Structure formats: C-alpha cells, structure tokens
Amino acid sequence: MSGLTAEDIAAARAQGDLAALVLMSSGLPVKTPRQRPVPQRPVRLARSRPGAWPDGTRPPGPTPEVAAYLAQLWPDRFPPSTP
C-alpha cells in the first residue's frame, strides 16, 4: 500500500516529523514552515525625569506654613502639627 513500516513510523516520531512522513507517503508536497524573525524589544534605559519624584520615594509633604493654613481651614482633616 504505502510501504511504511513500523520502524519508519517510530523513527519519524523520534525525529518529530511524523506529519511530514504521512504527507510524503500520500504524495502531497511537504512545505517547511517559514521562520519568522523574533522582533527584539528596544533596551529601556533608566533616565532622569525632570520634575518627577525619583522612583520608590514619596514627596515630603506640605511646608509648615501650608500645613498650618490647612489646619485652619479644615481642622478635622489636617490636625495642627507640632514641630
């Protein structure tokens, strides 16, 4: 019929091309998959950001004058700070 033996099928399985063997035995052309180039991501460098806080830090908060003014406006939200 096709001339394939059990040894041929076992060898094709070991090589990982069983589908190609079946296609060739049926007379169909075997197309090799095209290798697509893997796009490389651009390297991101750490750079300074003018006007931004450094990563991992918090802003220092309001100045004492601003904190006192906010405590006058909203005493329940901004308690007066004692330096």
Biopython code that builds the backbone (N, CA, C, O; Angstrom):
import numpy as np
from Bio.PDB.StructureBuilder import StructureBuilder

atoms = [
    (1, "MET", "N", (0.827, -1.182, 0.000)),
    (1, "MET", "CA", (0.000, 0.000, 0.000)),
    (1, "MET", "C", (0.874, 1.248, 0.000)),
    (1, "MET", "O", (1.079, 1.852, -1.053)),
    (2, "SER", "N", (1.383, 1.639, 1.143)),
    (2, "SER", "CA", (2.210, 2.850, 1.155)),
    (2, "SER", "C", (3.673, 2.526, 1.352)),
    (2, "SER", "O", (4.527, 3.367, 1.069)),
    (3, "GLY", "N", (3.985, 1.357, 1.819)),
    (3, "GLY", "CA", (5.374, 0.976, 2.003)),
    (3, "GLY", "C", (5.957, 1.447, 3.315)),
    (3, "GLY", "O", (7.168, 1.342, 3.512)),
    (4, "LEU", "N", (5.141, 1.963, 4.224)),
    (4, "LEU", "CA", (5.636, 2.414, 5.531)),
    (4, "LEU", "C", (5.661, 1.239, 6.489)),
    (4, "LEU", "O", (4.704, 0.470, 6.570)),
    (5, "THR", "N", (6.734, 1.110, 7.198)),
    (5, "THR", "CA", (6.834, 0.053, 8.204)),
    (5, "THR", "C", (6.747, 0.674, 9.588)),
    (5, "THR", "O", (6.792, 1.894, 9.743)),
    (6, "ALA", "N", (6.623, -0.172, 10.573)),
    (6, "ALA", "CA", (6.557, 0.316, 11.952)),
    (6, "ALA", "C", (7.854, 1.014, 12.353)),
    (6, "ALA", "O", (7.843, 1.959, 13.142)),
    (7, "GLU", "N", (8.980, 0.533, 11.796)),
    (7, "GLU", "CA", (10.264, 1.170, 12.102)),
    (7, "GLU", "C", (10.336, 2.574, 11.509)),
    (7, "GLU", "O", (10.903, 3.478, 12.124)),
    (8, "ASP", "N", (9.763, 2.765, 10.312)),
    (8, "ASP", "CA", (9.739, 4.095, 9.695)),
    (8, "ASP", "C", (8.931, 5.074, 10.546)),
    (8, "ASP", "O", (9.348, 6.210, 10.770)),
    (9, "ILE", "N", (7.787, 4.625, 11.010)),
    (9, "ILE", "CA", (6.933, 5.495, 11.824)),
    (9, "ILE", "C", (7.595, 5.794, 13.161)),
    (9, "ILE", "O", (7.522, 6.924, 13.643)),
    (10, "ALA", "N", (8.239, 4.802, 13.769)),
    (10, "ALA", "CA", (8.932, 5.035, 15.041)),
    (10, "ALA", "C", (10.086, 6.019, 14.861)),
    (10, "ALA", "O", (10.304, 6.877, 15.716)),
    (11, "ALA", "N", (10.821, 5.903, 13.765)),
    (11, "ALA", "CA", (11.928, 6.831, 13.507)),
    (11, "ALA", "C", (11.410, 8.237, 13.248)),
    (11, "ALA", "O", (12.017, 9.214, 13.685)),
    (12, "ALA", "N", (10.287, 8.344, 12.539)),
    (12, "ALA", "CA", (9.715, 9.672, 12.278)),
    (12, "ALA", "C", (9.215, 10.310, 13.559)),
    (12, "ALA", "O", (9.359, 11.519, 13.742)),
    (13, "ARG", "N", (8.630, 9.522, 14.449)),
    (13, "ARG", "CA", (8.190, 10.065, 15.747)),
    (13, "ARG", "C", (9.378, 10.532, 16.569)),
    (13, "ARG", "O", (9.321, 11.573, 17.224)),
    (14, "ALA", "N", (10.452, 9.761, 16.530)),
    (14, "ALA", "CA", (11.637, 10.152, 17.304)),
    (14, "ALA", "C", (12.228, 11.448, 16.776)),
    (14, "ALA", "O", (12.751, 12.247, 17.553)),
    (15, "GLN", "N", (12.154, 11.672, 15.469)),
    (15, "GLN", "CA", (12.685, 12.900, 14.890)),
    (15, "GLN", "C", (11.684, 14.048, 14.963)),
    (15, "GLN", "O", (12.063, 15.202, 14.764)),
    (16, "GLY", "N", (10.436, 13.762, 15.239)),
    (16, "GLY", "CA", (9.425, 14.799, 15.378)),
    (16, "GLY", "C", (8.794, 15.220, 14.068)),
    (16, "GLY", "O", (8.144, 16.265, 14.027)),
    (17, "ASP", "N", (8.952, 14.459, 12.992)),
    (17, "ASP", "CA", (8.374, 14.838, 11.708)),
    (17, "ASP", "C", (7.432, 13.771, 11.168)),
    (17, "ASP", "O", (7.514, 13.407, 9.995)),
    (18, "LEU", "N", (6.548, 13.272, 12.003)),
    (18, "LEU", "CA", (5.598, 12.249, 11.588)),
    (18, "LEU", "C", (4.609, 12.808, 10.562)),
    (18, "LEU", "O", (4.226, 12.103, 9.629)),
    (19, "ALA", "N", (4.198, 14.051, 10.722)),
    (19, "ALA", "CA", (3.262, 14.651, 9.775)),
    (19, "ALA", "C", (3.889, 14.751, 8.389)),
    (19, "ALA", "O", (3.215, 14.517, 7.386)),
    (20, "ALA", "N", (5.165, 15.093, 8.326)),
    (20, "ALA", "CA", (5.843, 15.179, 7.036)),
    (20, "ALA", "C", (5.932, 13.806, 6.386)),
    (20, "ALA", "O", (5.786, 13.687, 5.170)),
    (21, "LEU", "N", (6.167, 12.782, 7.170)),
    (21, "LEU", "CA", (6.243, 11.427, 6.620)),
    (21, "LEU", "C", (4.901, 10.988, 6.043)),
    (21, "LEU", "O", (4.852, 10.378, 4.975)),
    (22, "VAL", "N", (3.828, 11.295, 6.738)),
    (22, "VAL", "CA", (2.496, 10.914, 6.252)),
    (22, "VAL", "C", (2.164, 11.687, 4.980)),
    (22, "VAL", "O", (1.598, 11.117, 4.048)),
    (23, "LEU", "N", (2.505, 12.970, 4.924)),
    (23, "LEU", "CA", (2.229, 13.750, 3.719)),
    (23, "LEU", "C", (3.037, 13.235, 2.531)),
    (23, "LEU", "O", (2.513, 13.130, 1.422)),
    (24, "MET", "N", (4.304, 12.917, 2.757)),
    (24, "MET", "CA", (5.133, 12.416, 1.665)),
    (24, "MET", "C", (4.629, 11.059, 1.169)),
    (24, "MET", "O", (4.653, 10.789, -0.032)),
    (25, "SER", "N", (4.175, 10.210, 2.084)),
    (25, "SER", "CA", (3.702, 8.890, 1.665)),
    (25, "SER", "C", (2.388, 8.973, 0.905)),
    (25, "SER", "O", (2.072, 8.081, 0.119)),
    (26, "SER", "N", (1.611, 10.046, 1.131)),
    (26, "SER", "CA", (0.360, 10.202, 0.402)),
    (26, "SER", "C", (0.550, 10.935, -0.917)),
    (26, "SER", "O", (-0.389, 11.043, -1.705)),
    (27, "GLY", "N", (1.764, 11.442, -1.168)),
    (27, "GLY", "CA", (2.025, 12.101, -2.434)),
    (27, "GLY", "C", (1.829, 13.601, -2.397)),
    (27, "GLY", "O", (1.974, 14.263, -3.424)),
    (28, "LEU", "N", (1.505, 14.152, -1.243)),
    (28, "LEU", "CA", (1.324, 15.595, -1.141)),
    (28, "LEU", "C", (2.669, 16.281, -0.889)),
    (28, "LEU", "O", (3.546, 15.701, -0.249)),
    (29, "PRO", "N", (2.838, 17.505, -1.384)),
    (29, "PRO", "CA", (4.098, 18.198, -1.140)),
    (29, "PRO", "C", (4.187, 18.654, 0.316)),
    (29, "PRO", "O", (3.194, 19.051, 0.926)),
    (30, "VAL", "N", (5.373, 18.588, 0.838)),
    (30, "VAL", "CA", (5.605, 18.996, 2.224)),
    (30, "VAL", "C", (6.183, 20.392, 2.206)),
    (30, "VAL", "O", (7.215, 20.643, 1.582)),
    (31, "LYS", "N", (5.514, 21.296, 2.894)),
    (31, "LYS", "CA", (6.007, 22.670, 2.979)),
    (31, "LYS", "C", (6.687, 22.850, 4.333)),
    (31, "LYS", "O", (6.149, 22.467, 5.371)),
    (32, "THR", "N", (7.848, 23.425, 4.300)),
    (32, "THR", "CA", (8.524, 23.717, 5.563)),
    (32, "THR", "C", (7.999, 25.045, 6.084)),
    (32, "THR", "O", (7.824, 25.982, 5.305)),
    (33, "PRO", "N", (7.749, 25.147, 7.366)),
    (33, "PRO", "CA", (7.240, 26.402, 7.904)),
    (33, "PRO", "C", (8.298, 27.491, 7.798)),
    (33, "PRO", "O", (9.492, 27.252, 7.978)),
    (34, "ARG", "N", (7.822, 28.686, 7.503)),
    (34, "ARG", "CA", (8.745, 29.821, 7.418)),
    (34, "ARG", "C", (9.154, 30.237, 8.822)),
    (34, "ARG", "O", (8.341, 30.275, 9.746)),
    (35, "GLN", "N", (10.402, 30.538, 8.949)),
    (35, "GLN", "CA", (10.901, 31.021, 10.229)),
    (35, "GLN", "C", (10.721, 32.526, 10.286)),
    (35, "GLN", "O", (11.285, 33.259, 9.473)),
    (36, "ARG", "N", (9.947, 32.976, 11.231)),
    (36, "ARG", "CA", (9.732, 34.411, 11.391)),
    (36, "ARG", "C", (10.793, 34.964, 12.329)),
    (36, "ARG", "O", (11.072, 34.376, 13.374)),
    (37, "PRO", "N", (11.374, 36.073, 11.964)),
    (37, "PRO", "CA", (12.366, 36.659, 12.874)),
    (37, "PRO", "C", (11.676, 37.191, 14.129)),
    (37, "PRO", "O", (10.611, 37.804, 14.058)),
    (38, "VAL", "N", (12.287, 36.952, 15.244)),
    (38, "VAL", "CA", (11.736, 37.410, 16.511)),
    (38, "VAL", "C", (12.092, 38.878, 16.680)),
    (38, "VAL", "O", (13.272, 39.227, 16.707)),
    (39, "PRO", "N", (11.083, 39.750, 16.794)),
    (39, "PRO", "CA", (11.407, 41.168, 16.970)),
    (39, "PRO", "C", (12.040, 41.399, 18.336)),
    (39, "PRO", "O", (11.575, 40.880, 19.351)),
    (40, "GLN", "N", (13.087, 42.172, 18.339)),
    (40, "GLN", "CA", (13.769, 42.462, 19.593)),
    (40, "GLN", "C", (13.221, 43.743, 20.163)),
    (40, "GLN", "O", (13.023, 44.729, 19.453)),
    (41, "ARG", "N", (12.980, 43.713, 21.451)),
    (41, "ARG", "CA", (12.487, 44.907, 22.129)),
    (41, "ARG", "C", (13.635, 45.885, 22.331)),
    (41, "ARG", "O", (14.766, 45.477, 22.595)),
    (42, "PRO", "N", (13.347, 47.168, 22.209)),
    (42, "PRO", "CA", (14.417, 48.125, 22.469)),
    (42, "PRO", "C", (14.791, 48.109, 23.951)),
    (42, "PRO", "O", (13.944, 47.895, 24.818)),
    (43, "VAL", "N", (16.038, 48.332, 24.215)),
    (43, "VAL", "CA", (16.523, 48.332, 25.592)),
    (43, "VAL", "C", (16.068, 49.621, 26.264)),
    (43, "VAL", "O", (16.315, 50.718, 25.764)),
    (44, "ARG", "N", (15.400, 49.470, 27.407)),
    (44, "ARG", "CA", (14.944, 50.650, 28.143)),
    (44, "ARG", "C", (15.995, 51.017, 29.173)),
    (44, "ARG", "O", (16.339, 50.223, 30.048)),
    (45, "LEU", "N", (16.485, 52.208, 29.053)),
    (45, "LEU", "CA", (17.499, 52.690, 29.966)),
    (45, "LEU", "C", (16.855, 53.562, 31.031)),
    (45, "LEU", "O", (15.895, 54.287, 30.770)),
    (46, "ALA", "N", (17.397, 53.478, 32.223)),
    (46, "ALA", "CA", (16.922, 54.360, 33.283)),
    (46, "ALA", "C", (17.426, 55.761, 32.977)),
    (46, "ALA", "O", (18.612, 55.960, 32.712)),
    (47, "ARG", "N", (16.528, 56.718, 33.015)),
    (47, "ARG", "CA", (16.944, 58.088, 32.743)),
    (47, "ARG", "C", (16.267, 59.006, 33.742)),
    (47, "ARG", "O", (15.241, 58.670, 34.333)),
    (48, "SER", "N", (16.853, 60.146, 33.911)),
    (48, "SER", "CA", (16.264, 61.094, 34.861)),
    (48, "SER", "C", (15.015, 61.712, 34.242)),
    (48, "SER", "O", (14.939, 61.932, 33.033)),
    (49, "ARG", "N", (14.061, 61.980, 35.086)),
    (49, "ARG", "CA", (12.822, 62.586, 34.631)),
    (49, "ARG", "C", (12.708, 63.948, 35.298)),
    (49, "ARG", "O", (12.367, 64.023, 36.479)),
    (50, "PRO", "N", (12.982, 65.012, 34.582)),
    (50, "PRO", "CA", (12.934, 66.335, 35.201)),
    (50, "PRO", "C", (11.541, 66.637, 35.745)),
    (50, "PRO", "O", (10.539, 66.468, 35.049)),
    (51, "GLY", "N", (11.494, 67.080, 36.980)),
    (51, "GLY", "CA", (10.224, 67.440, 37.598)),
    (51, "GLY", "C", (9.478, 66.289, 38.223)),
    (51, "GLY", "O", (8.389, 66.495, 38.758)),
    (52, "ALA", "N", (10.011, 65.094, 38.178)),
    (52, "ALA", "CA", (9.328, 63.928, 38.739)),
    (52, "ALA", "C", (10.079, 63.449, 39.972)),
    (52, "ALA", "O", (11.282, 63.667, 40.114)),
    (53, "TRP", "N", (9.339, 62.792, 40.860)),
    (53, "TRP", "CA", (9.984, 62.233, 42.035)),
    (53, "TRP", "C", (10.771, 60.998, 41.637)),
    (53, "TRP", "O", (10.357, 60.266, 40.739)),
    (54, "PRO", "N", (11.888, 60.757, 42.284)),
    (54, "PRO", "CA", (12.627, 59.528, 41.984)),
    (54, "PRO", "C", (11.783, 58.301, 42.315)),
    (54, "PRO", "O", (10.910, 58.350, 43.182)),
    (55, "ASP", "N", (12.046, 57.237, 41.638)),
    (55, "ASP", "CA", (11.259, 56.018, 41.855)),
    (55, "ASP", "C", (11.441, 55.508, 43.282)),
    (55, "ASP", "O", (12.552, 55.497, 43.813)),
    (56, "GLY", "N", (10.340, 55.089, 43.891)),
    (56, "GLY", "CA", (10.397, 54.493, 45.219)),
    (56, "GLY", "C", (10.398, 55.485, 46.361)),
    (56, "GLY", "O", (10.569, 55.077, 47.510)),
    (57, "THR", "N", (10.218, 56.752, 46.103)),
    (57, "THR", "CA", (10.199, 57.735, 47.187)),
    (57, "THR", "C", (8.853, 58.438, 47.210)),
    (57, "THR", "O", (8.063, 58.337, 46.271)),
    (58, "ARG", "N", (8.610, 59.146, 48.292)),
    (58, "ARG", "CA", (7.379, 59.906, 48.433)),
    (58, "ARG", "C", (7.710, 61.384, 48.529)),
    (58, "ARG", "O", (8.808, 61.743, 48.955)),
    (59, "PRO", "N", (6.781, 62.246, 48.143)),
    (59, "PRO", "CA", (7.032, 63.671, 48.313)),
    (59, "PRO", "C", (7.107, 64.009, 49.796)),
    (59, "PRO", "O", (6.511, 63.309, 50.614)),
    (60, "PRO", "N", (7.816, 65.052, 50.153)),
    (60, "PRO", "CA", (7.999, 65.365, 51.568)),
    (60, "PRO", "C", (6.753, 65.884, 52.274)),
    (60, "PRO", "O", (6.718, 65.919, 53.504)),
    (61, "GLY", "N", (5.746, 66.280, 51.535)),
    (61, "GLY", "CA", (4.535, 66.790, 52.155)),
    (61, "GLY", "C", (4.515, 68.312, 52.120)),
    (61, "GLY", "O", (5.429, 68.937, 51.581)),
    (62, "PRO", "N", (3.472, 68.909, 52.695)),
    (62, "PRO", "CA", (3.379, 70.373, 52.648)),
    (62, "PRO", "C", (4.387, 71.028, 53.593)),
    (62, "PRO", "O", (4.831, 70.434, 54.575)),
    (63, "THR", "N", (4.725, 72.252, 53.264)),
    (63, "THR", "CA", (5.616, 73.025, 54.132)),
    (63, "THR", "C", (4.881, 73.352, 55.423)),
    (63, "THR", "O", (3.655, 73.252, 55.464)),
    (64, "PRO", "N", (5.589, 73.740, 56.479)),
    (64, "PRO", "CA", (4.901, 74.067, 57.747)),
    (64, "PRO", "C", (3.874, 75.187, 57.614)),
    (64, "PRO", "O", (2.840, 75.157, 58.281)),
    (65, "GLU", "N", (4.145, 76.173, 56.764)),
    (65, "GLU", "CA", (3.180, 77.262, 56.583)),
    (65, "GLU", "C", (1.894, 76.756, 55.937)),
    (65, "GLU", "O", (0.796, 77.132, 56.346)),
    (66, "VAL", "N", (2.039, 75.907, 54.933)),
    (66, "VAL", "CA", (0.869, 75.361, 54.256)),
    (66, "VAL", "C", (0.112, 74.426, 55.195)),
    (66, "VAL", "O", (-1.119, 74.426, 55.201)),
    (67, "ALA", "N", (0.823, 73.639, 55.982)),
    (67, "ALA", "CA", (0.168, 72.732, 56.925)),
    (67, "ALA", "C", (-0.627, 73.518, 57.966)),
    (67, "ALA", "O", (-1.724, 73.103, 58.340)),
    (68, "ALA", "N", (-0.101, 74.628, 58.434)),
    (68, "ALA", "CA", (-0.832, 75.452, 59.408)),
    (68, "ALA", "C", (-2.074, 76.067, 58.776)),
    (68, "ALA", "O", (-3.125, 76.127, 59.414)),
    (69, "TYR", "N", (-1.968, 76.521, 57.540)),
    (69, "TYR", "CA", (-3.113, 77.099, 56.859)),
    (69, "TYR", "C", (-4.200, 76.057, 56.617)),
    (69, "TYR", "O", (-5.382, 76.344, 56.802)),
    (70, "LEU", "N", (-3.813, 74.849, 56.205)),
    (70, "LEU", "CA", (-4.790, 73.783, 56.003)),
    (70, "LEU", "C", (-5.446, 73.381, 57.318)),
    (70, "LEU", "O", (-6.627, 73.036, 57.340)),
    (71, "ALA", "N", (-4.689, 73.422, 58.416)),
    (71, "ALA", "CA", (-5.266, 73.102, 59.726)),
    (71, "ALA", "C", (-6.290, 74.149, 60.131)),
    (71, "ALA", "O", (-7.253, 73.824, 60.825)),
    (72, "GLN", "N", (-6.104, 75.416, 59.709)),
    (72, "GLN", "CA", (-7.107, 76.450, 59.996)),
    (72, "GLN", "C", (-8.367, 76.229, 59.164)),
    (72, "GLN", "O", (-9.478, 76.416, 59.659)),
    (73, "LEU", "N", (-8.198, 75.833, 57.902)),
    (73, "LEU", "CA", (-9.352, 75.642, 57.030)),
    (73, "LEU", "C", (-10.151, 74.387, 57.395)),
    (73, "LEU", "O", (-11.377, 74.439, 57.485)),
    (74, "TRP", "N", (-9.471, 73.273, 57.602)),
    (74, "TRP", "CA", (-10.121, 72.003, 57.893)),
    (74, "TRP", "C", (-9.459, 71.373, 59.113)),
    (74, "TRP", "O", (-8.570, 70.537, 58.952)),
    (75, "PRO", "N", (-9.856, 71.739, 60.305)),
    (75, "PRO", "CA", (-9.190, 71.196, 61.492)),
    (75, "PRO", "C", (-9.419, 69.705, 61.683)),
    (75, "PRO", "O", (-8.597, 69.036, 62.308)),
    (76, "ASP", "N", (-10.530, 69.163, 61.153)),
    (76, "ASP", "CA", (-10.770, 67.743, 61.330)),
    (76, "ASP", "C", (-9.952, 66.895, 60.337)),
    (76, "ASP", "O", (-9.633, 65.742, 60.629)),
    (77, "ARG", "N", (-9.619, 67.447, 59.192)),
    (77, "ARG", "CA", (-8.835, 66.699, 58.196)),
    (77, "ARG", "C", (-7.339, 66.895, 58.355)),
    (77, "ARG", "O", (-6.572, 65.966, 58.100)),
    (78, "PHE", "N", (-6.905, 68.070, 58.767)),
    (78, "PHE", "CA", (-5.486, 68.380, 58.917)),
    (78, "PHE", "C", (-5.234, 68.864, 60.338)),
    (78, "PHE", "O", (-5.336, 70.061, 60.607)),
    (79, "PRO", "N", (-4.909, 67.962, 61.246)),
    (79, "PRO", "CA", (-4.642, 68.419, 62.621)),
    (79, "PRO", "C", (-3.380, 69.265, 62.651)),
    (79, "PRO", "O", (-2.460, 69.036, 61.866)),
    (80, "PRO", "N", (-3.328, 70.229, 63.540)),
    (80, "PRO", "CA", (-2.126, 71.063, 63.594)),
    (80, "PRO", "C", (-0.907, 70.229, 63.966)),
    (80, "PRO", "O", (-0.956, 69.396, 64.872)),
    (81, "SER", "N", (0.177, 70.470, 63.253)),
    (81, "SER", "CA", (1.393, 69.709, 63.523)),
    (81, "SER", "C", (2.218, 70.442, 64.567)),
    (81, "SER", "O", (2.293, 71.671, 64.577)),
    (82, "THR", "N", (2.830, 69.666, 65.441)),
    (82, "THR", "CA", (3.697, 70.243, 66.474)),
    (82, "THR", "C", (5.131, 69.888, 66.142)),
    (82, "THR", "O", (5.530, 68.730, 66.267)),
    (83, "PRO", "N", (5.919, 70.883, 65.714)),
    (83, "PRO", "CA", (7.306, 70.564, 65.349)),
    (83, "PRO", "C", (8.184, 70.298, 66.528)),
    (83, "PRO", "O", (9.372, 70.018, 66.362)),
]
sb = StructureBuilder()
sb.init_structure("model")
sb.init_model(0)
sb.init_chain("A")
sb.init_seg("    ")
for serial, (resi, resn, name, xyz) in enumerate(atoms, 1):
    if name == "N":
        sb.init_residue(resn, " ", resi, " ")
    sb.init_atom(name, np.array(xyz, "f"), 0.0, 1.0, " ", f" {name:<3s}", serial, name[0])
structure = sb.get_structure()
